[in-house]
Amino acid sequence: MSNGGRRVIVTIDESAVSLEALEWVNSHSILLPDDDVTVALAINEDFSRIAGPGGWQAEGGGGLDAVRNYRETIIEFERRGQRSLDQAVSAIEKTGIKKVNSIILKGHAPEAITKYAKEQKADIVVCGNRGLGYLKRKLIGSTSEYLTHHLDCTVIVVRTRQDK
C-alpha cells in the first residue's frame, strides 16, 4: 500500500449487476487517488458445478473426454474472466486511479473473496447485489451476504436499479 492509501477490492462476476456496481463505484468517487485497487473475479473449478454430478453432462459422455472438456471449460472461463477484468481495470484507470490490478481467484466466490480480502488486509470490499429473494438466497447463497458476515473490513454492497 502506498502513502496511506486504502486497499480496496472491487468484485466482479461478468453479470449485469457487477457492471452496475463498477459503474456506481466510478461515478460516486468511492476510490481515492492513493488507493491500491484490485478487481477480483472468482472462478469455481468444482468439476460437479461445471459438468454436472459425476461429470455426466460433460460433452463426450465422461471418461477422458470429460476431463479434457473440463480443462477446456476452465481455460475458457479464465479467458473470459481476464477480458472482463481488463475492461474493469481500464474503466477504473479512466477515473484517474493509478494503482489498479486484477486477480482471478479460484474457488467458490464468497469463500475465495473472503480469504483474499483477509490475506490482503483489505480496507474496503465492493460487490453487487443480485436481489435474490429469501428462498434463493438460502438455497444458492448470496455472496454479498456472506461477505458482510465474514469480513471485518467495510463491505459496500451496491444495489442494482431493479432492487430499488
Solvent accessible surface area in square Angstrom, and as a share of the most:
residue,aa,sasa,rsa
1,M,105,0.47
2,S,45,0.29
3,N,141,0.72
4,G,74,0.71
5,G,5,0.05
6,R,66,0.24
7,R,68,0.25
8,V,1,0.01
9,I,4,0.02
10,V,1,0.00
11,T,10,0.06
12,I,13,0.07
13,D,81,0.42
14,E,72,0.32
15,S,34,0.22
16,A,74,0.57
17,V,16,0.09
18,S,5,0.03
19,L,100,0.50
20,E,35,0.16
21,A,1,0.01
22,L,11,0.06
23,E,99,0.44
24,W,74,0.26
25,V,1,0.01
26,N,41,0.21
27,S,83,0.54
28,H,97,0.43
29,S,95,0.61
30,I,35,0.18
31,L,18,0.09
32,L,89,0.44
33,P,98,0.62
34,D,74,0.38
35,D,1,0.00
36,D,21,0.11
37,V,0,0.00
38,T,12,0.07
39,V,0,0.00
40,A,0,0.00
41,L,7,0.03
42,A,23,0.18
43,I,11,0.06
44,N,38,0.20
45,E,57,0.26
46,D,64,0.33
47,F,63,0.26
48,S,53,0.34
49,R,157,0.57
50,I,45,0.23
51,A,6,0.05
52,G,8,0.08
53,P,101,0.64
54,G,65,0.63
55,G,1,0.01
56,W,188,0.66
57,Q,138,0.61
58,A,14,0.11
59,E,143,0.64
60,G,56,0.54
61,G,47,0.45
62,G,17,0.16
63,G,61,0.59
64,L,150,0.75
65,D,51,0.26
66,A,5,0.04
67,V,60,0.34
68,R,127,0.46
69,N,30,0.15
70,Y,48,0.18
71,R,150,0.55
72,E,91,0.41
73,T,39,0.23
74,I,15,0.08
75,I,81,0.41
76,E,65,0.29
77,F,62,0.26
78,E,49,0.22
79,R,134,0.49
80,R,100,0.37
81,G,0,0.00
82,Q,69,0.31
83,R,128,0.47
84,S,25,0.16
85,L,0,0.00
86,D,78,0.40
87,Q,125,0.56
88,A,3,0.03
89,V,22,0.13
90,S,46,0.29
91,A,34,0.27
92,I,0,0.00
93,E,83,0.37
94,K,168,0.71
95,T,67,0.39
96,G,37,0.36
97,I,9,0.04
98,K,169,0.71
99,K,88,0.37
100,V,18,0.10
101,N,70,0.36
102,S,39,0.25
103,I,56,0.29
104,I,38,0.19
105,L,15,0.07
106,K,103,0.44
107,G,24,0.23
108,H,67,0.30
109,A,31,0.24
110,P,10,0.07
111,E,84,0.37
112,A,13,0.10
113,I,7,0.04
114,T,11,0.07
115,K,130,0.55
116,Y,26,0.10
117,A,2,0.02
118,K,110,0.47
119,E,99,0.44
120,Q,72,0.32
121,K,147,0.62
122,A,11,0.09
123,D,57,0.30
124,I,15,0.08
125,V,0,0.00
126,V,1,0.00
127,C,4,0.02
128,G,18,0.17
129,N,27,0.14
130,R,122,0.44
131,G,37,0.36
132,L,32,0.16
133,G,45,0.43
134,Y,144,0.55
135,L,122,0.61
136,K,123,0.52
137,R,72,0.26
138,K,110,0.47
139,L,131,0.65
140,I,105,0.53
141,G,30,0.29
142,S,17,0.11
143,T,39,0.23
144,S,10,0.06
145,E,54,0.24
146,Y,60,0.23
147,L,0,0.00
148,T,64,0.37
149,H,135,0.60
150,H,83,0.37
151,L,15,0.08
152,D,149,0.77
153,C,32,0.19
154,T,78,0.46
155,V,28,0.16
156,I,39,0.20
157,V,47,0.27
158,V,9,0.05
159,R,117,0.43
160,T,1,0.00
161,R,169,0.62
162,Q,132,0.59
163,D,27,0.14
164,K,170,0.72
